[in-house]
Amino acid sequence: MSVEEQIKLEHSTLMEEYKALREEIKSLLDAARQTLNISMAGIGLLVAGAPLIIQAQIPSLFLVASIFLYFIALAQMRYLLLAIRQGEYLKREIFPYIRKTLNDMSDKRNSSPVLNWEASVASRPRSLFLLPVTSSDYIIPLGAALFSSGTYFYTTTQHSHQISVMDWLLVIINVLMFLYCAYVRV
C-alpha cells in the first residue's frame, strides 16, 4: 500500500468515527429533549393535581413530586454531559488528525481551517449572565421542583399541618438533591 493510499484510508476511518460520534451526540441531545417533554408532562400533572392534593391534605406529595423532577433534571444533565464529553473528544482527538490527513493529502501543506468553528465558541469565557441560557434545558424541572417544595411549605403553614418525620426526611432529600443538581450543573 502506498503512503497516499494509507493517508486516504486513515482519513476515511477518521471521518467514519467523526460521523458516528456526531450521530451519537445528536441522539443524546434528542434524549435530553425527550426528558424535557417528560418534565413538562410532570409539571402539567402537578399543576392539574395541586388542588386535589391540597384538598385531600396530602402536601407530602409536593415533596415527592420535587424528587421526581430532580431525577428528570439529573437525567437531562447526564445526556448533556455525555454530549459535551463526546464533543470534547472530537475536538481533542479526532479533529487534529482529520486536519493532519487533509494537509497530508493537500499539495499546499498549510494548516486547514476545517473543523475550527468550535475553537471560537470554546474560547469565549463563561458568564454568570449566560447561566439561564446555558442551563435552560434542565432549569425547567429544577425550577418546578423548587416551586413544588415551596408549595409544600406554603400549604403546611396555611393549614397548620404538622410536619411529620417522613416529611422532614423528604425535605432533607429535596435539599440534598437540589445541592447535588447545583453542584453537577453542566
NORWO-V989580 format. One line per field, one symbol per residue. ss: DSSP state (2 for helix, 1 for strand, 0 for the rest). A space follows every 10 residues. Layout:
ss: ???
This chain:
ss: 0022222222 2222222222 2222222222 2222222222 2222222222 2222200002 2222222222 2222222222 2222222222 2222222222 2222200000 0000002222 2200000222 2222022222 2222222222 2222222200 0000222222 2222222222 222200
